Amino acid sequence: MSDRLDDLERRIDELRAGVRKAMRVRDGATARVLRAELRSAERAWDALVSGRPPQAKEEPQPQKAGLVTVREQVHQGLRLLGAAAQPRLIVAVSDAFFGGTIRSSQLTSLRRDEERSFRSSPFGRPYYLCAALTDRLSPARGLLTLSTWPLERRVVGPLSPRVDFLTCAIATATAIEERDSGDERALRLLVRMARNIPGATDGTLGPPDPGRVAEAARAELLVHADRDTRDRAELAERATAQLGDAARLFGAATLSTIKKENAK
């Protein structure tokens, strides 16, 4: 059994390396074949360890995009990214990882619709697509977040745009690695992100290694994280003290809005 396990582990390592190599040269067909072999080898390894006979495992079928609302597709994209993001990035992530069909123009009125829904029936939904809040506690233009995130993740200080970009890059690279995704759409997105992260590429023409991109993004994130965390904590404290429920999710339109909230 030990010899068989050793052989399988070596084969799994070889297949993983092969998948990454195929991804780097944008050979999607080879990557798909190798991923299928890798899944088969991993099932055989699990069966050998557990003592159960290996069983063929059906690949999960992606949910048809036509059956998923725009709102749900945006929610999927934001959950993967884990940070405030602009519509075009959410659209790209939805397309690359979930087969999404949304367009940036469809997100224009989405936040306003969410706010109307909240005001008519507060907390009537499991989540809301809401605005990031600026240092003026007003809605940040073109930045969407999730109401289920803590307030510290939904406010943006001076360093937050860079921190959020790095967070999104790490999430994207990690998703590609975990899914062994050789999808060209996901790789194109990673290429665009890597161009803006020092040390994320090795100068070759092929797509960057997802692990390298994530490592480079984490290294820069360490530089900004402490200051950004302090700034966000201060903003979150102000928002908690000065804003009501709706404004904490969707922002205060003006200074008078904050005064009205305080007067309640």
C-alpha positions in Angstrom: 0.0 0.0 0.0 2.8 2.4 0.9 4.4 1.9 -2.6 1.1 2.5 -4.3 0.5 5.7 -2.2 4.0 7.0 -3.1 3.4 6.3 -6.8 0.0 8.1 -6.7 1.5 11.1 -4.8 4.3 11.5 -7.3 1.8 11.2 -10.2 -0.4 13.9 -8.5 2.5 16.2 -8.2 3.5 15.7 -11.8 -0.1 16.3 -13.0 -0.3 19.5 -10.9 2.9 20.8 -12.4 1.7 19.8 -15.9 -1.6 21.8 -15.4 0.3 24.9 -14.3 2.6 24.6 -17.3 -0.3 24.3 -19.7 -1.9 27.3 -18.1 1.2 29.3 -18.5 1.3 28.7 -22.3 -2.5 29.1 -22.6 -3.0 25.5 -23.7 -6.5 25.1 -22.4 -7.1 21.7 -24.0 -4.1 20.1 -22.4 -4.9 21.7 -19.1 -8.5 20.2 -19.2 -7.1 16.7 -20.0 -4.5 16.9 -17.2 -7.1 18.2 -14.7 -9.3 15.2 -15.5 -6.4 12.9 -14.9 -5.5 14.7 -11.7 -9.0 14.3 -10.3 -8.9 10.6 -11.1 -5.6 10.2 -9.4 -6.8 12.1 -6.3 -9.9 9.9 -6.1 -7.7 6.8 -6.3 -5.5 8.2 -3.5 -8.6 8.9 -1.3 -9.9 5.4 -2.0 -6.6 3.8 -1.1 -6.3 5.7 2.2 -9.9 5.1 3.2 -10.0 1.5 2.0 -13.1 2.2 -0.2 -13.1 1.3 -3.9 -12.7 4.4 -6.1 -15.9 5.7 -7.5 -16.3 7.9 -10.5 -17.3 11.4 -9.5 -19.6 13.5 -11.6 -18.4 16.9 -12.3 -20.7 19.5 -10.8 -22.8 21.2 -13.4 -22.5 25.0 -13.4 -25.8 26.7 -12.8 -27.2 28.1 -16.0 -26.5 31.8 -16.1 -29.9 32.5 -17.5 -31.4 31.1 -14.2 -29.3 33.3 -12.0 -30.4 36.9 -11.5 -28.1 39.8 -12.0 -28.3 40.4 -8.3 -27.2 36.9 -7.5 -24.4 37.0 -10.1 -23.0 40.2 -8.5 -23.3 38.5 -5.1 -21.2 35.6 -6.3 -18.5 37.9 -7.7 -18.2 39.9 -4.6 -18.1 36.9 -2.4 -15.2 35.5 -4.4 -13.3 38.8 -4.4 -13.8 39.5 -0.7 -13.4 43.3 -1.0 -15.2 46.4 -2.4 -15.0 46.3 -6.2 -16.0 48.2 -9.3 -18.7 46.9 -11.6 -16.2 46.0 -14.4 -14.2 43.8 -12.1 -17.3 42.1 -10.7 -18.5 41.4 -14.3 -15.1 40.0 -15.2 -15.0 37.7 -12.2 -18.6 36.6 -12.8 -17.7 35.8 -16.4 -14.5 34.0 -15.7 -15.5 31.8 -12.7 -19.3 31.5 -12.9 -20.2 31.8 -16.6 -22.0 35.0 -15.8 -23.9 37.0 -18.4 -24.1 40.4 -16.7 -22.9 43.7 -18.1 -21.5 46.7 -16.3 -24.5 48.8 -17.5 -26.8 46.5 -15.6 -25.2 47.4 -12.3 -25.8 51.2 -12.7 -29.2 51.2 -10.9 -28.7 48.1 -8.8 -27.5 49.9 -5.7 -30.5 52.3 -5.8 -32.9 49.4 -6.2 -31.3 47.7 -3.2 -31.6 50.8 -1.1 -35.3 51.2 -2.0 -35.9 47.6 -1.1 -34.2 48.1 2.3 -36.1 51.2 3.1 -39.4 49.6 2.3 -38.6 46.5 4.3 -35.5 46.8 6.4 -33.4 43.6 6.7 -36.0 41.7 4.7 -33.4 40.0 2.6 -30.5 37.8 3.6 -28.0 40.3 2.0 -28.0 43.6 0.2 -25.6 44.9 -2.4 -24.6 48.2 -1.0 -22.1 51.1 -1.3 -18.7 51.4 0.1 -18.5 54.4 2.4 -15.9 57.2 1.9 -14.2 59.2 4.7 -17.2 61.6 4.5 -19.5 58.6 5.1 -21.0 59.2 1.7 -21.4 56.4 -0.9 -18.2 55.8 -2.8 -18.8 56.2 -6.5 -18.8 52.9 -8.4 -17.7 50.6 -5.5 -20.0 47.8 -4.4 -19.9 45.8 -1.2 -22.0 43.3 0.7 -24.1 44.1 3.7 -23.0 40.9 5.4 -19.4 42.2 5.6 -18.4 44.0 8.8 -18.4 47.8 8.5 -14.6 47.9 8.5 -14.6 46.1 5.2 -17.2 48.4 3.7 -15.5 51.7 4.4 -12.6 53.1 2.3 -9.7 55.1 3.7 -6.8 56.7 1.7 -5.0 53.3 1.3 -8.1 51.2 0.9 -8.3 51.2 -2.9 -4.9 49.7 -3.2 -5.5 47.2 -0.3 -8.8 46.1 -1.9 -7.1 45.7 -5.3 -4.4 43.5 -3.7 -7.1 41.5 -1.8 -9.0 40.9 -5.0 -5.9 39.9 -6.8 -5.1 37.3 -4.1 -8.6 36.0 -4.2 -8.5 35.7 -8.0 -5.2 33.9 -8.1 -6.2 31.6 -5.3 -9.5 30.7 -7.1 -7.5 29.8 -10.3 -5.2 27.6 -8.3 -7.9 25.9 -6.3 -10.0 25.2 -9.4 -6.9 24.3 -11.5 -8.6 26.7 -14.0 -7.0 27.1 -17.4 -10.0 29.2 -18.6 -8.7 31.9 -20.8 -11.0 34.5 -19.3 -9.7 33.8 -15.8 -6.1 34.0 -17.0 -6.7 37.2 -18.9 -8.1 38.8 -15.7 -5.0 37.6 -13.8 -2.7 39.0 -16.4 -4.3 42.5 -16.0 -4.0 42.3 -12.3 -0.4 41.1 -12.3 0.7 44.1 -14.4 -0.1 46.3 -11.5 1.7 44.3 -8.8 5.5 44.5 -8.5 7.2 41.1 -8.7 4.0 39.3 -9.9 5.4 38.3 -13.3 8.7 36.8 -14.3 9.0 38.7 -17.6 7.8 35.8 -19.9 5.1 36.2 -22.5 2.8 33.6 -21.0 0.3 34.2 -18.2 1.8 34.6 -14.7 1.8 31.8 -12.2 -1.2 32.3 -9.8 0.9 31.4 -6.8 3.5 34.0 -7.7 0.8 36.7 -8.2 -0.7 35.9 -4.8 2.7 35.9 -3.1 3.6 39.3 -4.6 0.3 40.8 -3.6 0.6 39.5 -0.1 4.1 41.0 0.2 2.8 44.4 -0.8 -0.3 44.1 1.3 1.9 43.7 4.4 3.2 47.2 3.8 -0.2 48.9 3.8 -2.3 46.6 6.1 -1.7 48.1 9.5 -2.3 51.7 8.5 -5.3 50.8 6.4 -6.8 48.8 9.3 -6.5 51.7 11.6 -8.1 54.1 9.1 -11.0 51.8 8.5 -11.5 51.2 12.2 -11.8 54.9 12.8 -14.2 55.4 9.9 -16.3 52.4 11.0 -16.5 53.9 14.5 -17.7 57.2 13.1 -20.3 55.5 10.9 -21.6 53.5 13.8 -21.9 56.6 16.0 -23.4 59.0 13.3 -25.4 56.9 10.9 -28.6 54.9 11.1 -29.1 51.5 9.6 -29.9 52.6 6.0 -27.0 55.1 5.8 -24.6 52.6 7.2 -25.3 50.4 4.2 -25.9 53.0 1.5 -24.1 56.1 2.7 -25.1 59.5 3.9 -25.9 61.7 0.9 -25.0 65.0 2.6 -23.8 66.4 5.9 -27.4 67.2 6.7 -28.3 63.5 6.4 -25.8 62.8 9.2 -27.3 65.5 11.3 -30.8 64.1 10.8 -29.6 60.6 11.7 -28.1 62.0 14.9 -31.3 63.8 15.7 -33.3 60.6 15.7 
